[in-house]
Amino acid sequence: MTIQSQHPLDLGGSVATGQSPRVERDCLDEVWRAAAPFLRTRQNDTHTPLSFFFAELLLDEHPQADDLVVRLAILLHDSGWSAIDEDRIFSEGFVADWRTSDVRYLHEVEGCRIARDLLPPLGYPEGVVDAVTRIIDGHDTRPVAHCLEDELVRDADRLWRFTPAGIALASGWFDKTPAEYYEQLTERTYSELITDAARRMATAELARSRELLKLDIL
């Protein structure tokens, strides 16, 4: 897919343009603290905060969505990787058919288990926990999103990859150079984004990453 090259500042609010979420939301620090031990695998302590930030930017553009469900789901969506051996994660989870690998399904199952273990003691009702786990279950492996909140989590989960940090980490996971991974983003990942807001943010992030990482040269 061809993405028109523009300066990121011409593309509206995103991380690349210094945009912060406009809406003040309830603090989830208690959940972050409880989840921290489960986010130390596969650089999820970098991936998850960045994806969370994008989720809040997307929520600004979709005020009709349940912001609590989206924020909790993106915070915990990859926590299940903590239950899987890292060697297995990288040998099975990033191969050509990675979306259907056993470890992909397993990390979703484990993520749901962790969410059910963590959220009720922190005071979250059963309905919220059920909505969160419905999104975590299948966020990588289910072909389509089943609700707006699911769409926003899926987009946020992808958007971090377009940042310099995302390219730096994910290119290594897929055994590619940053420039090769940039091509994967433009040719495949961009077309997987669901919302117009996410596509706009991805375009801004790609422009900034291309500039900062000198991807036209390196």
C-alpha positions in Angstrom: 0.0 0.0 0.0 1.3 3.5 -0.9 1.2 6.0 1.9 1.6 9.6 0.9 4.7 11.1 2.4 3.9 14.2 4.5 5.5 16.0 7.4 4.1 14.6 10.7 3.1 18.1 11.9 0.7 18.3 8.9 -1.2 15.1 10.0 -2.9 16.2 13.2 -2.6 14.7 16.7 -0.4 11.7 17.4 2.6 10.7 19.5 4.9 12.0 16.7 3.3 15.4 16.9 3.5 15.7 20.7 -0.3 15.2 21.1 -1.4 14.1 24.6 -4.9 12.7 25.3 -7.4 15.5 25.7 -9.8 13.9 28.1 -8.9 13.4 31.7 -9.7 9.8 32.8 -9.7 7.8 35.9 -6.2 6.8 37.1 -5.3 3.2 36.6 -2.0 3.2 38.5 -3.3 0.4 40.8 -3.8 -1.8 37.8 -0.5 -0.9 36.3 1.2 -1.9 39.6 -0.6 -5.2 39.8 0.1 -6.0 36.1 3.8 -4.9 36.2 5.2 -8.4 36.9 3.3 -9.8 33.9 4.6 -7.1 31.5 8.4 -7.9 31.8 8.3 -10.4 29.0 9.0 -9.6 25.3 9.4 -5.9 26.0 5.8 -5.5 27.0 6.8 -2.9 29.5 7.6 -0.8 26.5 5.0 -2.0 24.1 2.0 -1.8 26.5 2.5 1.8 27.8 2.9 3.1 24.2 -0.2 1.1 23.0 -2.1 2.5 26.0 -1.2 6.0 25.0 -2.5 5.4 21.5 -5.6 3.9 22.9 -6.4 7.1 24.8 -5.7 9.2 21.7 -8.2 6.9 19.8 -10.7 7.3 22.6 -10.5 11.1 22.2 -11.7 10.5 18.6 -14.4 7.9 19.6 -16.1 9.3 22.7 -19.0 6.8 22.3 -16.7 3.9 23.2 -16.4 2.5 26.7 -13.1 4.1 27.7 -12.6 1.9 30.9 -13.0 -1.3 28.9 -10.6 -0.1 26.2 -8.0 1.1 28.7 -8.1 -2.1 30.8 -8.1 -4.4 27.8 -5.0 -2.7 26.2 -3.2 -2.6 29.5 -3.7 -6.4 30.0 -3.9 -7.7 26.4 -0.4 -9.1 26.2 0.1 -10.0 29.9 -0.4 -13.6 29.0 3.1 -13.8 27.3 4.5 -13.9 30.8 3.3 -17.5 31.2 5.2 -18.7 28.1 8.9 -19.4 27.8 10.6 -16.6 25.9 12.5 -18.9 23.6 9.2 -20.4 22.5 7.7 -17.0 22.1 10.3 -16.0 19.5 10.7 -19.4 17.8 7.0 -19.9 17.3 5.3 -16.5 17.7 7.1 -14.6 14.9 7.2 -17.2 12.1 5.5 -16.8 8.8 2.1 -18.1 10.1 2.5 -16.4 13.5 -1.2 -15.5 13.8 -2.2 -19.1 14.0 0.7 -20.4 16.1 -0.2 -22.2 19.3 1.6 -19.6 21.5 -0.6 -16.9 20.1 -3.7 -18.6 21.3 -2.1 -19.6 24.6 -1.1 -16.0 25.4 -4.7 -14.9 24.9 -6.0 -17.6 27.2 -3.4 -16.7 29.8 -4.1 -13.0 29.4 -7.8 -13.6 30.2 -6.8 -15.6 33.2 -4.6 -12.8 34.5 -7.3 -10.3 33.9 -9.8 -12.4 35.9 -7.3 -12.8 38.7 -6.2 -9.1 38.9 -9.3 -7.0 38.2 -12.0 -8.2 40.7 -9.8 -7.7 43.8 -9.2 -4.1 42.6 -13.0 -3.5 42.6 -13.9 -4.0 39.0 -17.3 -5.6 38.5 -18.0 -8.8 36.6 -19.5 -7.0 33.6 -16.3 -5.0 33.1 -14.1 -8.0 33.5 -16.2 -10.0 31.0 -16.0 -7.2 28.4 -12.2 -6.9 28.9 -11.6 -10.6 28.5 -13.8 -10.8 25.4 -11.4 -8.4 23.8 -8.2 -10.1 25.0 -9.5 -13.5 23.9 -8.8 -13.3 20.1 -7.1 -9.9 19.8 -4.4 -11.5 17.7 -6.1 -14.6 16.4 -9.7 -13.7 15.7 -10.1 -12.4 12.1 -12.5 -9.5 12.9 -13.3 -7.2 15.8 -16.7 -7.7 17.5 -17.3 -4.2 18.8 -15.9 -0.6 18.7 -13.9 -1.2 21.8 -12.3 -4.2 20.2 -11.5 -2.2 17.2 -9.7 0.5 19.2 -7.7 -2.0 21.1 -6.6 -3.7 17.9 -5.6 -0.4 16.4 -3.7 0.7 19.5 -1.9 -2.6 19.6 -0.6 -2.0 16.1 0.0 1.8 16.2 3.0 1.5 18.6 4.8 -0.4 15.9 4.9 2.7 13.7 7.0 4.6 16.3 10.8 4.6 16.4 10.7 2.4 19.5 8.3 0.0 17.9 10.3 -0.3 14.7 13.5 -0.8 16.8 12.0 -3.6 18.8 9.8 -5.3 16.3 12.3 -5.4 13.5 14.5 -7.6 15.7 11.6 -9.9 16.5 11.0 -10.5 12.8 14.7 -10.6 12.0 14.5 -7.6 9.7 16.4 -4.4 9.4 14.5 -1.3 10.4 14.0 -0.4 6.7 12.7 -3.8 5.9 10.3 -3.7 8.8 9.2 -0.2 7.7 8.2 -1.8 4.4 6.2 -4.5 6.3 4.4 -1.7 8.1 3.5 0.1 4.9 2.6 -2.9 2.9 0.8 -5.0 5.5 0.2 -3.6 8.9 -1.2 -0.2 7.7 -4.0 -2.0 5.8 -5.0 -3.9 9.0 -5.8 -0.6 10.8 -9.6 -0.3 11.2 -10.4 3.3 12.1 -9.6 6.5 10.1 -8.1 8.0 13.2 -5.6 5.1 13.5 -4.6 5.4 9.9 -4.0 9.1 10.3 -1.8 8.5 13.4 0.1 5.7 11.6 0.9 8.0 8.7 2.2 10.6 11.1 4.3 8.1 13.0 5.7 6.6 9.8 6.8 10.0 8.6 8.5 10.8 11.9 10.1 7.4 12.1 11.4 7.6 8.6 12.9 10.9 9.4 14.5 10.0 12.8 15.8 6.6 11.8 17.0 7.7 8.3 15.1 4.8 6.8 15.5 6.2 3.3 19.3 5.6 3.7 19.7 2.8 6.2 
